[in-house]
Amino acid sequence: MKILITGANGQLGKALRKVFEGSPLGSSVIYASHADLDIANGEQLSRLIEDEGVTHIVNCAAFTDVDRAEDNKADCTAVNNDALKKLAIAADNHGVKIIHISTDFVFDGQTHCAYSESAKANPVSHYGASKRAGETALLALAPESIIIRTSWLYNLDSENNFPAKIISKAHSENKLSVVDDQIGSPTNAFDLARAILKILSTPQWFPGIYHYCNSGLCSRYDFAKAILRLAGLNDRVELIPVSSDNFAAGSGAMRPPFSALNTSKIRLTYGVETPHWVDSLDHAIKTWQH
Ligand SMILES: NC(=O)c1ccc[n+]([C@@H]2O[C@H](COP(=O)([O-])OP(=O)(O)OC[C@H]3O[C@@H](n4cnc5c(N)ncnc54)[C@H](OP(=O)(O)O)[C@@H]3O)[C@@H](O)[C@H]2O)c1
């Protein structure tokens, strides 16, 4: 088995590196950052697959800036859909299996019940639409693929995530406004990385779409409150709940108001664990090396 991890310098890529390095599969992994490999370059990809004897790809490469995607639609689509098609074709030509990461933002959030894999996708942002188009293309071109939709992903080893931003702002501001009408499930990237390791360590391969997030739900406001409490910063800053309408003030992308994911399928199929989001956040903050 030879596993290629694309987008290896992103949040999930970094978590995968740490989780895989301590595992029996550790010596079977190639980590490719964006600088090492552009997934839109089908030729480069095919060469790497052939030269290294790649058998599996975990695709963590993506255009993930949800707000910037609205004004940079072509750039977002180029990575999340067009490049994914090239990756799918190159992989399928060489019999390589793909684990691809997608998002809760493929849903519109007009429900109060955790989304199952068979629920109808209806993205409300360009980012969500590009990720949904990527899912559809991947399943058409490489039907043996596994797609894992996750939500509210964070890794404190990176700066560009909700907990890191809240902690950083708590050091520079007295008041913080956070929306209390977006409900979802935070996901520690290390938990998702362990789930991916479990899938790759399982002899059977069950293709299709899966949902993975930490268990429990919260609003962005509750999430921020827990971050400040667990980081010992709750006395430093006043947290103000606001509605998405006030907050966005017409700028940025729309987000689904409710995007909790039902994770029964991945737990039953692969026996992976979905720790509670508060426990995982507590662990992430306690073990954070900053
Ligand atoms: N973050 C979340 O809250 C969240 C929620 C749900 C789902 N997801 C999904 O989870 C996956 C991992 O997300 P993440 O948070 O780890 O993202 P991330 O930190 O933004 O990492 C994405 C990585 O992809 C790289 N990349 C971009 N275009 C590329 C290309 N053409 N070829 C190769 N690499 C490229 C980026 O490199 P550069 O920065 O150098 O361009 C970056 O290192 C993504 O599929 C995302 O859609 C994320």
The ligand as a MOL file (V3000), in Angstrom:
LIG
                    3D

  0  0  0     0  0            999 V3000
M  V30 BEGIN CTAB
M  V30 COUNTS 48 52 0 0 0
M  V30 BEGIN ATOM
M  V30 1 N -12.1630 23.9200 7.2190 0
M  V30 2 C -13.4320 23.5440 7.4320 0
M  V30 3 O -14.1470 24.0830 8.2860 0
M  V30 4 C -14.0300 22.4390 6.5860 0
M  V30 5 C -15.3510 22.0540 6.8370 0
M  V30 6 C -15.9060 21.0350 6.0720 0
M  V30 7 C -15.1570 20.4300 5.0700 0
M  V30 8 N -13.8760 20.8260 4.8390 0 CHG=1
M  V30 9 C -13.1280 20.1630 3.7610 0
M  V30 10 O -12.0600 19.4560 4.3510 0
M  V30 11 C -10.9490 19.4160 3.4610 0
M  V30 12 C -9.7020 19.8620 4.1790 0
M  V30 13 O -9.9200 21.1820 4.6310 0
M  V30 14 P -8.8080 21.9910 5.4330 0
M  V30 15 O -9.5160 22.8030 6.4610 0
M  V30 16 O -7.6820 21.1010 5.8230 0 CHG=-1
M  V30 17 O -8.3580 22.9910 4.2710 0
M  V30 18 P -7.0940 23.9510 4.2130 0
M  V30 19 O -6.4530 24.0540 5.5560 0
M  V30 20 O -7.5330 25.1750 3.5100 0
M  V30 21 O -6.1140 23.1240 3.2700 0
M  V30 22 C -6.3560 22.9530 1.9100 0
M  V30 23 C -5.0050 22.7640 1.2550 0
M  V30 24 O -5.2180 22.5380 -0.1450 0
M  V30 25 C -4.1650 23.1930 -0.8230 0
M  V30 26 N -4.5390 23.4120 -2.2220 0
M  V30 27 C -5.3570 24.3590 -2.7480 0
M  V30 28 N -5.4250 24.2230 -4.0770 0
M  V30 29 C -4.6290 23.1630 -4.4130 0
M  V30 30 C -4.2820 22.5300 -5.6410 0
M  V30 31 N -4.7560 22.9660 -6.8170 0
M  V30 32 N -3.4490 21.4670 -5.6070 0
M  V30 33 C -2.9220 21.0320 -4.4410 0
M  V30 34 N -3.2050 21.5930 -3.2390 0
M  V30 35 C -4.0630 22.6540 -3.2340 0
M  V30 36 C -3.9660 24.4810 -0.0570 0
M  V30 37 O -2.6900 25.0120 -0.3220 0
M  V30 38 P -2.5060 26.6200 -0.4550 0
M  V30 39 O -3.0420 27.1890 0.8080 0
M  V30 40 O -1.0510 26.7600 -0.6390 0
M  V30 41 O -3.3200 26.9990 -1.6700 0
M  V30 42 C -4.0840 23.9750 1.3860 0
M  V30 43 O -2.8290 23.5680 1.9190 0
M  V30 44 C -11.3440 20.2620 2.2610 0
M  V30 45 O -11.7990 19.4310 1.2320 0
M  V30 46 C -12.4980 21.1040 2.7640 0
M  V30 47 O -13.3800 21.4530 1.7270 0
M  V30 48 C -13.2980 21.8210 5.5620 0
M  V30 END ATOM
M  V30 BEGIN BOND
M  V30 1 1 1 2
M  V30 2 2 2 3
M  V30 3 1 2 4
M  V30 4 1 4 5
M  V30 5 2 4 48
M  V30 6 2 5 6
M  V30 7 1 6 7
M  V30 8 2 7 8
M  V30 9 1 8 9
M  V30 10 1 8 48
M  V30 11 1 9 10
M  V30 12 1 9 46
M  V30 13 1 10 11
M  V30 14 1 11 12
M  V30 15 1 11 44
M  V30 16 1 12 13
M  V30 17 1 13 14
M  V30 18 2 14 15
M  V30 19 1 14 16
M  V30 20 1 14 17
M  V30 21 1 17 18
M  V30 22 2 18 19
M  V30 23 1 18 20
M  V30 24 1 18 21
M  V30 25 1 21 22
M  V30 26 1 22 23
M  V30 27 1 23 24
M  V30 28 1 23 42
M  V30 29 1 24 25
M  V30 30 1 25 26
M  V30 31 1 25 36
M  V30 32 1 26 27
M  V30 33 1 26 35
M  V30 34 2 27 28
M  V30 35 1 28 29
M  V30 36 1 29 30
M  V30 37 2 29 35
M  V30 38 1 30 31
M  V30 39 2 30 32
M  V30 40 1 32 33
M  V30 41 2 33 34
M  V30 42 1 34 35
M  V30 43 1 36 37
M  V30 44 1 36 42
M  V30 45 1 37 38
M  V30 46 2 38 39
M  V30 47 1 38 40
M  V30 48 1 38 41
M  V30 49 1 42 43
M  V30 50 1 44 45
M  V30 51 1 44 46
M  V30 52 1 46 47
M  V30 END BOND
M  V30 END CTAB
M  END
